[in-house]
Amino acid sequence: MKLLHLKQLCFLPLLLGVCFYAFCEGFIRAKGLAALLAFALVAYAHLRIIPKNKIYNFITALAFVGLIWLLITHAMPGFANPIIFDHVQVSQMSSYYSMRINFDKVIPALIIFTFWIHSNFKWSLLSYQIKVTAAVSTACIACILFPAVLSGFVKFDPKIPNITTVWALNNLFCVCFSEEVIFRLYVQSKVEQFVRNPFASILIASAIFGYYHYYMHSGMIMAILAAVCGIFYGYAFSKTNRSVICAILVHFSLNLCHFLLFTYPHVMRN
């Protein structure tokens, strides 16, 4: 068993504060709070207690994956994620868009981030990580958005909507942070432990990431785009000594560029 490090203990007040606020506002009800407590206990058992026992590891991993899937697909009862924007257009050419604060997605990610054993941040790597993040972000934007324009899925549409600040905060924490912690910090790291091949782990984690988007959005285009994007996020994570912050920044850079410079989420179809 490994106790939490001081840096990780710093996230506990944030985690508890978010849960307390959401519960007081009615966004998390008693069943949801119980589900989060159960997930926190399973996460601690799975991520912090490391016995050399295959049966224990299998059971805790199965419980962990099952609970996280129910939470991030909004299948777990006890949550009333508030709608921030409902059926709005950020530009005349853009399709209608709705946005929620998904507490059943961001809180599990905070739990994973708090309990994760490995802390790979090193000041000596900061300059290198910044360069890799900038390079991968540029390549990701070019490889994803330009083909999307050529296919007609989006169009060049520069703008600064009045919802930009709220959108950016929600996207950074409830989308990019949550998804990268779950699919890169956890899924990709665990897959690499089994396959012993960084590139294969990137591809497998990206495929799972794509399937998640297909399941949530019921669209093959979204699934393919998400899977391809996942390769870039996974590469940034792997190349920067498993820095999930770098993966989050690549993810957010793409989303922000899409939001500000192109039709968001895609072209409105007549």
Beta strands, then each sheet from edge to edge (+ up, - down):
strand 1: 83-88
strand 2: 97-100
sheet 1: 1+ 2-
end
